[in-house]
Amino acid sequence: MKVFKFVRIVILLMILASVATTVLLQRDITHDWTGTIDIQIIPIIADQADSTRRYVEQLSLDYFTEIERYFVREATRYQRNIKHGLHLQLAGPITAVPPVTPPPSSSALQIAGWSLKLRIWAWQNEPANYHDSQVRLYILYQTPIQGESINHSTGLRNGLIGLIRARADARERSLHNVVISHELLHILGASDKYDLETGQPLFPFGYAEPDKTDRHPQQYAEIMGRSIALTANKHKVARRLNQTLIGDTTAGEIGWID
Ligand SMILES: [Zn+2]
């Protein structure tokens, strides 16, 4: 019995060591911007509605290439040439849904447990050409009942996995690209810059132009601040990438500023 226990512990330690090495390797690759970050977009048909399936089946890479252009444009403002910095690919749709995201009020242990379950799920549902330094963005398309809200999206730096909740609705295509870019930035090391309770962008880091003479209304949203601050306590969610900027703090977090 004792031998089995010892073997089990050794195996567990080996798995943990391999996870830790992979995490460190992934951090290097996604932080120095000298190579190309390989990004797989994996659509999920997340409910039984025919409209969801039809929507997902007609998706093409064109829907997402705006994200690449946005990163190139924003990097230029920080004197970074990342013309080949991101490489987006669209995988075939899957129907497997990931483990349910715990509510924000969950304990650290519950979140850690979910994150482990998610990584096992992602390992079981990885795209055919998956490699360790690839970013996987799973987009869960749904057709919610009118008025029903959808769960929040997540981007995990450890494991380079994003879970994006989206409505199977062409009118929300540009909003989806804002959410995808936001979660991708989390994966690359950026933090949220809005009040988690009210949604109000935090001054100054969550403002696109914190130094503007008239502070309000702002014209753009800082992408990790999510919304355009209209007054000190009123905001409007940015629904198009061209309404957002990558601010200095975020640029520093993802390695664009030394
Ligand atoms: Zn966020």
py3Dmol code that shows the C-alpha trace and the ligand (Angstrom):
import py3Dmol

protein = """\
ATOM      1  CA  MET A   1       0.000   0.000   0.000  1.00  0.00           C
ATOM      2  CA  LYS A   2       2.739   2.408   1.042  1.00  0.00           C
ATOM      3  CA  VAL A   3       4.570   1.905  -2.242  1.00  0.00           C
ATOM      4  CA  PHE A   4       1.394   2.774  -4.179  1.00  0.00           C
ATOM      5  CA  LYS A   5       0.941   5.926  -2.159  1.00  0.00           C
ATOM      6  CA  PHE A   6       4.554   6.914  -2.830  1.00  0.00           C
ATOM      7  CA  VAL A   7       4.166   6.254  -6.561  1.00  0.00           C
ATOM      8  CA  ARG A   8       0.981   8.307  -6.618  1.00  0.00           C
ATOM      9  CA  ILE A   9       2.694  11.244  -4.949  1.00  0.00           C
ATOM     10  CA  VAL A  10       5.645  11.044  -7.336  1.00  0.00           C
ATOM     11  CA  ILE A  11       3.299  11.023 -10.343  1.00  0.00           C
ATOM     12  CA  LEU A  12       1.348  13.970  -8.943  1.00  0.00           C
ATOM     13  CA  LEU A  13       4.562  15.932  -8.364  1.00  0.00           C
ATOM     14  CA  MET A  14       5.698  15.166 -11.921  1.00  0.00           C
ATOM     15  CA  ILE A  15       2.397  16.478 -13.309  1.00  0.00           C
ATOM     16  CA  LEU A  16       2.640  19.638 -11.199  1.00  0.00           C
ATOM     17  CA  ALA A  17       6.253  20.233 -12.275  1.00  0.00           C
ATOM     18  CA  SER A  18       5.296  19.836 -15.920  1.00  0.00           C
ATOM     19  CA  VAL A  19       2.354  22.241 -15.518  1.00  0.00           C
ATOM     20  CA  ALA A  20       4.654  24.795 -13.828  1.00  0.00           C
ATOM     21  CA  THR A  21       7.298  24.541 -16.582  1.00  0.00           C
ATOM     22  CA  THR A  22       4.642  24.942 -19.273  1.00  0.00           C
ATOM     23  CA  VAL A  23       3.229  28.012 -17.511  1.00  0.00           C
ATOM     24  CA  LEU A  24       6.674  29.658 -17.352  1.00  0.00           C
ATOM     25  CA  LEU A  25       7.364  28.868 -21.008  1.00  0.00           C
ATOM     26  CA  GLN A  26       3.967  30.272 -22.003  1.00  0.00           C
ATOM     27  CA  ARG A  27       4.637  33.501 -20.073  1.00  0.00           C
ATOM     28  CA  ASP A  28       7.930  34.075 -21.918  1.00  0.00           C
ATOM     29  CA  ILE A  29       6.389  33.458 -25.321  1.00  0.00           C
ATOM     30  CA  THR A  30       3.481  35.805 -24.747  1.00  0.00           C
ATOM     31  CA  HIS A  31       5.461  38.614 -23.165  1.00  0.00           C
ATOM     32  CA  ASP A  32       8.471  39.371 -25.342  1.00  0.00           C
ATOM     33  CA  TRP A  33       6.648  40.021 -28.671  1.00  0.00           C
ATOM     34  CA  THR A  34       9.639  38.944 -30.768  1.00  0.00           C
ATOM     35  CA  GLY A  35       7.877  35.911 -32.236  1.00  0.00           C
ATOM     36  CA  THR A  36       4.356  35.273 -33.426  1.00  0.00           C
ATOM     37  CA  ILE A  37       1.608  34.397 -30.950  1.00  0.00           C
ATOM     38  CA  ASP A  38      -0.440  31.583 -32.387  1.00  0.00           C
ATOM     39  CA  ILE A  39      -4.135  32.001 -31.544  1.00  0.00           C
ATOM     40  CA  GLN A  40      -6.824  29.409 -32.198  1.00  0.00           C
ATOM     41  CA  ILE A  41     -10.414  30.574 -32.157  1.00  0.00           C
ATOM     42  CA  ILE A  42     -12.616  27.603 -31.337  1.00  0.00           C
ATOM     43  CA  PRO A  43     -16.364  28.228 -31.696  1.00  0.00           C
ATOM     44  CA  ILE A  44     -18.667  26.187 -29.462  1.00  0.00           C
ATOM     45  CA  ILE A  45     -22.297  25.486 -30.298  1.00  0.00           C
ATOM     46  CA  ALA A  46     -23.324  25.969 -26.665  1.00  0.00           C
ATOM     47  CA  ASP A  47     -27.051  25.245 -26.801  1.00  0.00           C
ATOM     48  CA  GLN A  48     -29.595  23.201 -28.747  1.00  0.00           C
ATOM     49  CA  ALA A  49     -31.091  26.077 -30.768  1.00  0.00           C
ATOM     50  CA  ASP A  50     -31.028  25.669 -34.570  1.00  0.00           C
ATOM     51  CA  SER A  51     -30.249  29.378 -34.905  1.00  0.00           C
ATOM     52  CA  THR A  52     -27.045  28.893 -32.870  1.00  0.00           C
ATOM     53  CA  ARG A  53     -25.859  26.022 -35.045  1.00  0.00           C
ATOM     54  CA  ARG A  54     -26.653  27.925 -38.263  1.00  0.00           C
ATOM     55  CA  TYR A  55     -24.829  31.017 -37.020  1.00  0.00           C
ATOM     56  CA  VAL A  56     -21.712  29.136 -35.926  1.00  0.00           C
ATOM     57  CA  GLU A  57     -21.553  27.106 -39.139  1.00  0.00           C
ATOM     58  CA  GLN A  58     -21.384  30.226 -41.321  1.00  0.00           C
ATOM     59  CA  LEU A  59     -18.541  31.863 -39.319  1.00  0.00           C
ATOM     60  CA  SER A  60     -15.313  32.562 -41.187  1.00  0.00           C
ATOM     61  CA  LEU A  61     -11.940  33.953 -40.161  1.00  0.00           C
ATOM     62  CA  ASP A  62     -12.991  37.353 -41.625  1.00  0.00           C
ATOM     63  CA  TYR A  63     -15.212  37.809 -38.575  1.00  0.00           C
ATOM     64  CA  PHE A  64     -12.138  38.057 -36.358  1.00  0.00           C
ATOM     65  CA  THR A  65      -9.291  39.566 -38.425  1.00  0.00           C
ATOM     66  CA  GLU A  66     -10.269  43.023 -37.156  1.00  0.00           C
ATOM     67  CA  ILE A  67      -8.646  41.947 -33.838  1.00  0.00           C
ATOM     68  CA  GLU A  68      -5.257  41.449 -35.536  1.00  0.00           C
ATOM     69  CA  ARG A  69      -5.471  44.884 -37.175  1.00  0.00           C
ATOM     70  CA  TYR A  70      -6.437  46.462 -33.858  1.00  0.00           C
ATOM     71  CA  PHE A  71      -3.393  45.044 -32.037  1.00  0.00           C
ATOM     72  CA  VAL A  72      -1.059  46.135 -34.869  1.00  0.00           C
ATOM     73  CA  ARG A  73      -2.537  49.650 -34.826  1.00  0.00           C
ATOM     74  CA  GLU A  74      -2.346  50.007 -31.045  1.00  0.00           C
ATOM     75  CA  ALA A  75       1.213  48.602 -30.889  1.00  0.00           C
ATOM     76  CA  THR A  76       2.291  51.267 -33.409  1.00  0.00           C
ATOM     77  CA  ARG A  77       1.283  53.943 -30.889  1.00  0.00           C
ATOM     78  CA  TYR A  78       3.883  52.395 -28.557  1.00  0.00           C
ATOM     79  CA  GLN A  79       6.543  52.220 -31.324  1.00  0.00           C
ATOM     80  CA  ARG A  80       6.119  48.468 -31.568  1.00  0.00           C
ATOM     81  CA  ASN A  81       5.995  46.781 -34.925  1.00  0.00           C
ATOM     82  CA  ILE A  82       3.987  43.592 -34.372  1.00  0.00           C
ATOM     83  CA  LYS A  83       2.867  43.134 -37.968  1.00  0.00           C
ATOM     84  CA  HIS A  84       3.403  39.387 -37.568  1.00  0.00           C
ATOM     85  CA  GLY A  85       2.809  39.401 -33.803  1.00  0.00           C
ATOM     86  CA  LEU A  86      -0.539  37.619 -33.820  1.00  0.00           C
ATOM     87  CA  HIS A  87      -1.607  34.741 -36.008  1.00  0.00           C
ATOM     88  CA  LEU A  88      -5.321  34.005 -35.801  1.00  0.00           C
ATOM     89  CA  GLN A  89      -6.819  30.744 -36.974  1.00  0.00           C
ATOM     90  CA  LEU A  90     -10.389  29.502 -36.862  1.00  0.00           C
ATOM     91  CA  ALA A  91     -10.909  25.876 -35.821  1.00  0.00           C
ATOM     92  CA  GLY A  92     -13.981  23.828 -36.680  1.00  0.00           C
ATOM     93  CA  PRO A  93     -16.875  24.180 -34.212  1.00  0.00           C
ATOM     94  CA  ILE A  94     -17.290  21.804 -31.264  1.00  0.00           C
ATOM     95  CA  THR A  95     -20.325  21.036 -29.102  1.00  0.00           C
ATOM     96  CA  ALA A  96     -18.581  20.177 -25.807  1.00  0.00           C
ATOM     97  CA  VAL A  97     -19.207  22.897 -23.211  1.00  0.00           C
ATOM     98  CA  PRO A  98     -16.622  23.758 -20.527  1.00  0.00           C
ATOM     99  CA  PRO A  99     -17.211  23.312 -16.756  1.00  0.00           C
ATOM    100  CA  VAL A 100     -19.534  25.996 -15.346  1.00  0.00           C
ATOM    101  CA  THR A 101     -17.699  29.185 -14.339  1.00  0.00           C
ATOM    102  CA  PRO A 102     -17.945  29.794 -10.565  1.00  0.00           C
ATOM    103  CA  PRO A 103     -19.600  33.087  -9.493  1.00  0.00           C
ATOM    104  CA  PRO A 104     -17.221  36.002  -8.704  1.00  0.00           C
ATOM    105  CA  SER A 105     -17.974  35.557  -4.962  1.00  0.00           C
ATOM    106  CA  SER A 106     -16.364  32.055  -4.938  1.00  0.00           C
ATOM    107  CA  SER A 107     -13.417  31.236  -2.674  1.00  0.00           C
ATOM    108  CA  ALA A 108      -9.859  31.060  -4.033  1.00  0.00           C
ATOM    109  CA  LEU A 109      -9.969  27.277  -3.575  1.00  0.00           C
ATOM    110  CA  GLN A 110     -13.192  26.935  -5.603  1.00  0.00           C
ATOM    111  CA  ILE A 111     -11.692  29.059  -8.386  1.00  0.00           C
ATOM    112  CA  ALA A 112      -8.462  27.032  -8.354  1.00  0.00           C
ATOM    113  CA  GLY A 113     -10.494  23.803  -8.574  1.00  0.00           C
ATOM    114  CA  TRP A 114     -12.511  25.159 -11.503  1.00  0.00           C
ATOM    115  CA  SER A 115      -9.363  26.385 -13.273  1.00  0.00           C
ATOM    116  CA  LEU A 116      -7.869  22.873 -13.013  1.00  0.00           C
ATOM    117  CA  LYS A 117     -11.110  21.304 -14.332  1.00  0.00           C
ATOM    118  CA  LEU A 118     -11.127  23.819 -17.191  1.00  0.00           C
ATOM    119  CA  ARG A 119      -7.572  22.918 -18.172  1.00  0.00           C
ATOM    120  CA  ILE A 120      -8.417  19.220 -18.201  1.00  0.00           C
ATOM    121  CA  TRP A 121     -11.496  20.017 -20.343  1.00  0.00           C
ATOM    122  CA  ALA A 122      -9.367  22.146 -22.714  1.00  0.00           C
ATOM    123  CA  TRP A 123      -6.855  19.301 -22.953  1.00  0.00           C
ATOM    124  CA  GLN A 124      -9.694  16.926 -23.928  1.00  0.00           C
ATOM    125  CA  ASN A 125     -10.992  19.449 -26.493  1.00  0.00           C
ATOM    126  CA  GLU A 126      -7.818  20.878 -27.946  1.00  0.00           C
ATOM    127  CA  PRO A 127      -7.587  21.677 -31.672  1.00  0.00           C
ATOM    128  CA  ALA A 128      -5.785  19.194 -33.937  1.00  0.00           C
ATOM    129  CA  ASN A 129      -2.623  21.311 -34.325  1.00  0.00           C
ATOM    130  CA  TYR A 130      -2.386  22.343 -30.649  1.00  0.00           C
ATOM    131  CA  HIS A 131       1.019  23.123 -29.121  1.00  0.00           C
ATOM    132  CA  ASP A 132       2.001  24.386 -25.640  1.00  0.00           C
ATOM    133  CA  SER A 133       2.467  28.033 -26.575  1.00  0.00           C
ATOM    134  CA  GLN A 134      -0.824  28.322 -28.459  1.00  0.00           C
ATOM    135  CA  VAL A 135      -3.577  30.590 -27.128  1.00  0.00           C
ATOM    136  CA  ARG A 136      -7.003  28.919 -27.210  1.00  0.00           C
ATOM    137  CA  LEU A 137     -10.035  31.174 -27.328  1.00  0.00           C
ATOM    138  CA  TYR A 138     -13.233  29.172 -26.898  1.00  0.00           C
ATOM    139  CA  ILE A 139     -16.267  31.184 -27.968  1.00  0.00           C
ATOM    140  CA  LEU A 140     -19.515  29.856 -26.553  1.00  0.00           C
ATOM    141  CA  TYR A 141     -22.293  30.885 -28.901  1.00  0.00           C
ATOM    142  CA  GLN A 142     -25.806  30.846 -27.517  1.00  0.00           C
ATOM    143  CA  THR A 143     -29.281  32.004 -28.444  1.00  0.00           C
ATOM    144  CA  PRO A 144     -30.532  33.267 -25.081  1.00  0.00           C
ATOM    145  CA  ILE A 145     -34.222  33.778 -24.378  1.00  0.00           C
ATOM    146  CA  GLN A 146     -35.214  37.413 -24.913  1.00  0.00           C
ATOM    147  CA  GLY A 147     -34.072  39.570 -22.020  1.00  0.00           C
ATOM    148  CA  GLU A 148     -31.925  36.816 -20.502  1.00  0.00           C
ATOM    149  CA  SER A 149     -28.339  37.848 -19.833  1.00  0.00           C
ATOM    150  CA  ILE A 150     -25.379  35.612 -20.599  1.00  0.00           C
ATOM    151  CA  ASN A 151     -22.581  34.627 -18.252  1.00  0.00           C
ATOM    152  CA  HIS A 152     -19.379  36.675 -18.083  1.00  0.00           C
ATOM    153  CA  SER A 153     -16.268  35.916 -20.158  1.00  0.00           C
ATOM    154  CA  THR A 154     -12.881  34.886 -18.761  1.00  0.00           C
ATOM    155  CA  GLY A 155      -9.249  34.962 -19.885  1.00  0.00           C
ATOM    156  CA  LEU A 156      -6.725  32.809 -17.997  1.00  0.00           C
ATOM    157  CA  ARG A 157      -3.030  33.608 -18.180  1.00  0.00           C
ATOM    158  CA  ASN A 158      -2.167  30.177 -16.795  1.00  0.00           C
ATOM    159  CA  GLY A 159      -2.952  27.791 -19.591  1.00  0.00           C
ATOM    160  CA  LEU A 160      -3.510  30.567 -22.177  1.00  0.00           C
ATOM    161  CA  ILE A 161      -7.234  29.858 -22.311  1.00  0.00           C
ATOM    162  CA  GLY A 162     -10.072  32.283 -22.938  1.00  0.00           C
ATOM    163  CA  LEU A 163     -13.789  31.555 -22.556  1.00  0.00           C
ATOM    164  CA  ILE A 164     -15.931  34.094 -24.344  1.00  0.00           C
ATOM    165  CA  ARG A 165     -19.735  34.098 -24.086  1.00  0.00           C
ATOM    166  CA  ALA A 166     -21.426  35.381 -27.197  1.00  0.00           C
ATOM    167  CA  ARG A 167     -24.893  35.686 -28.671  1.00  0.00           C
ATOM    168  CA  ALA A 168     -25.372  33.927 -31.987  1.00  0.00           C
ATOM    169  CA  ASP A 169     -26.313  37.237 -33.561  1.00  0.00           C
ATOM    170  CA  ALA A 170     -24.501  38.981 -36.436  1.00  0.00           C
ATOM    171  CA  ARG A 171     -25.407  42.397 -34.996  1.00  0.00           C
ATOM    172  CA  GLU A 172     -23.126  41.678 -32.023  1.00  0.00           C
ATOM    173  CA  ARG A 173     -20.121  40.749 -34.134  1.00  0.00           C
ATOM    174  CA  SER A 174     -18.195  43.957 -33.375  1.00  0.00           C
ATOM    175  CA  LEU A 175     -19.006  43.708 -29.646  1.00  0.00           C
ATOM    176  CA  HIS A 176     -17.677  40.138 -29.651  1.00  0.00           C
ATOM    177  CA  ASN A 177     -14.364  41.373 -31.065  1.00  0.00           C
ATOM    178  CA  VAL A 178     -14.117  43.878 -28.192  1.00  0.00           C
ATOM    179  CA  VAL A 179     -14.738  41.092 -25.639  1.00  0.00           C
ATOM    180  CA  ILE A 180     -12.320  38.705 -27.373  1.00  0.00           C
ATOM    181  CA  SER A 181      -9.585  41.393 -27.415  1.00  0.00           C
ATOM    182  CA  HIS A 182     -10.222  42.155 -23.713  1.00  0.00           C
ATOM    183  CA  GLU A 183      -9.921  38.474 -22.729  1.00  0.00           C
ATOM    184  CA  LEU A 184      -6.887  38.007 -24.982  1.00  0.00           C
ATOM    185  CA  LEU A 185      -5.235  40.932 -23.175  1.00  0.00           C
ATOM    186  CA  HIS A 186      -5.913  39.184 -19.818  1.00  0.00           C
ATOM    187  CA  ILE A 187      -4.151  36.105 -21.195  1.00  0.00           C
ATOM    188  CA  LEU A 188      -1.227  38.328 -22.232  1.00  0.00           C
ATOM    189  CA  GLY A 189      -0.987  39.735 -18.668  1.00  0.00           C
ATOM    190  CA  ALA A 190      -3.382  42.718 -18.490  1.00  0.00           C
ATOM    191  CA  SER A 191      -5.644  43.378 -15.487  1.00  0.00           C
ATOM    192  CA  ASP A 192      -9.211  44.733 -15.327  1.00  0.00           C
ATOM    193  CA  LYS A 193      -9.523  48.518 -14.913  1.00  0.00           C
ATOM    194  CA  TYR A 194     -13.168  48.995 -14.005  1.00  0.00           C
ATOM    195  CA  ASP A 195     -15.209  48.763 -10.819  1.00  0.00           C
ATOM    196  CA  LEU A 196     -16.431  45.154 -10.723  1.00  0.00           C
ATOM    197  CA  GLU A 197     -19.680  46.199  -9.010  1.00  0.00           C
ATOM    198  CA  THR A 198     -20.732  49.248 -10.980  1.00  0.00           C
ATOM    199  CA  GLY A 199     -18.822  48.718 -14.239  1.00  0.00           C
ATOM    200  CA  GLN A 200     -17.505  52.284 -14.040  1.00  0.00           C
ATOM    201  CA  PRO A 201     -13.981  52.578 -15.519  1.00  0.00           C
ATOM    202  CA  LEU A 202     -11.368  53.379 -12.851  1.00  0.00           C
ATOM    203  CA  PHE A 203      -9.565  56.692 -13.056  1.00  0.00           C
ATOM    204  CA  PRO A 204      -6.824  57.114 -14.250  1.00  0.00           C
ATOM    205  CA  PHE A 205      -5.794  53.643 -15.542  1.00  0.00           C
ATOM    206  CA  GLY A 206      -9.210  52.681 -16.932  1.00  0.00           C
ATOM    207  CA  TYR A 207      -9.493  55.894 -18.945  1.00  0.00           C
ATOM    208  CA  ALA A 208      -8.341  56.015 -22.574  1.00  0.00           C
ATOM    209  CA  GLU A 209      -7.288  59.656 -22.224  1.00  0.00           C
ATOM    210  CA  PRO A 210      -6.797  60.378 -18.503  1.00  0.00           C
ATOM    211  CA  ASP A 211      -4.879  63.591 -19.265  1.00  0.00           C
ATOM    212  CA  LYS A 212      -7.631  65.144 -21.413  1.00  0.00           C
ATOM    213  CA  THR A 213      -8.307  68.763 -20.285  1.00  0.00           C
ATOM    214  CA  ASP A 214     -12.026  68.149 -19.863  1.00  0.00           C
ATOM    215  CA  ARG A 215     -11.964  64.761 -18.191  1.00  0.00           C
ATOM    216  CA  HIS A 216     -15.614  63.975 -19.027  1.00  0.00           C
ATOM    217  CA  PRO A 217     -17.017  62.851 -21.301  1.00  0.00           C
ATOM    218  CA  GLN A 218     -14.217  60.611 -22.594  1.00  0.00           C
ATOM    219  CA  GLN A 219     -14.275  59.870 -26.314  1.00  0.00           C
ATOM    220  CA  TYR A 220     -12.859  56.345 -26.095  1.00  0.00           C
ATOM    221  CA  ALA A 221     -12.778  53.449 -23.656  1.00  0.00           C
ATOM    222  CA  GLU A 222      -9.535  51.939 -22.366  1.00  0.00           C
ATOM    223  CA  ILE A 223     -10.035  48.330 -23.433  1.00  0.00           C
ATOM    224  CA  MET A 224      -9.455  46.875 -19.938  1.00  0.00           C
ATOM    225  CA  GLY A 225     -11.681  49.646 -18.490  1.00  0.00           C
ATOM    226  CA  ARG A 226     -14.358  48.347 -20.937  1.00  0.00           C
ATOM    227  CA  SER A 227     -16.539  51.474 -20.995  1.00  0.00           C
ATOM    228  CA  ILE A 228     -16.397  55.104 -22.052  1.00  0.00           C
ATOM    229  CA  ALA A 229     -16.656  57.309 -18.941  1.00  0.00           C
ATOM    230  CA  LEU A 230     -19.366  59.907 -19.649  1.00  0.00           C
ATOM    231  CA  THR A 231     -19.247  61.410 -16.152  1.00  0.00           C
ATOM    232  CA  ALA A 232     -17.510  60.313 -12.926  1.00  0.00           C
ATOM    233  CA  ASN A 233     -20.307  57.780 -12.338  1.00  0.00           C
ATOM    234  CA  LYS A 234     -21.912  57.211 -15.741  1.00  0.00           C
ATOM    235  CA  HIS A 235     -20.481  55.050 -18.501  1.00  0.00           C
ATOM    236  CA  LYS A 236     -21.304  53.482 -21.833  1.00  0.00           C
ATOM    237  CA  VAL A 237     -19.930  50.036 -22.761  1.00  0.00           C
ATOM    238  CA  ALA A 238     -17.692  50.161 -25.853  1.00  0.00           C
ATOM    239  CA  ARG A 239     -19.296  48.028 -28.552  1.00  0.00           C
ATOM    240  CA  ARG A 240     -16.712  48.476 -31.317  1.00  0.00           C
ATOM    241  CA  LEU A 241     -12.929  48.166 -31.273  1.00  0.00           C
ATOM    242  CA  ASN A 242     -12.587  51.605 -32.874  1.00  0.00           C
ATOM    243  CA  GLN A 243     -14.187  53.060 -29.718  1.00  0.00           C
ATOM    244  CA  THR A 244     -11.323  51.666 -27.613  1.00  0.00           C
ATOM    245  CA  LEU A 245      -7.608  52.216 -27.013  1.00  0.00           C
ATOM    246  CA  ILE A 246      -4.935  50.218 -25.203  1.00  0.00           C
ATOM    247  CA  GLY A 247      -3.814  52.564 -22.397  1.00  0.00           C
ATOM    248  CA  ASP A 248      -0.299  52.980 -21.001  1.00  0.00           C
ATOM    249  CA  THR A 249      -0.813  50.746 -17.961  1.00  0.00           C
ATOM    250  CA  THR A 250      -2.199  47.880 -20.046  1.00  0.00           C
ATOM    251  CA  ALA A 251       0.603  48.380 -22.605  1.00  0.00           C
ATOM    252  CA  GLY A 252       3.114  48.066 -19.731  1.00  0.00           C
ATOM    253  CA  GLU A 253       1.435  44.897 -18.376  1.00  0.00           C
ATOM    254  CA  ILE A 254       1.631  43.118 -21.737  1.00  0.00           C
ATOM    255  CA  GLY A 255       5.269  44.086 -22.338  1.00  0.00           C
ATOM    256  CA  TRP A 256       4.899  46.885 -24.898  1.00  0.00           C
ATOM    257  CA  ILE A 257       6.557  49.407 -22.584  1.00  0.00           C
ATOM    258  CA  ASP A 258       9.820  48.497 -20.829  1.00  0.00           C
TER     259      ASP A 258
END
"""
ligand_1 = """\
1
ZN
Zn -11.698 41.472 -17.694
"""
view = py3Dmol.view(width=600, height=400)
view.addModel(protein, "pdb")
view.setStyle({"model": 0}, {"cartoon": {"style": "trace"}})
view.addModel(ligand_1, "xyz")
view.setStyle({"model": 1}, {"stick": {}})
view.zoomTo()
view.show()
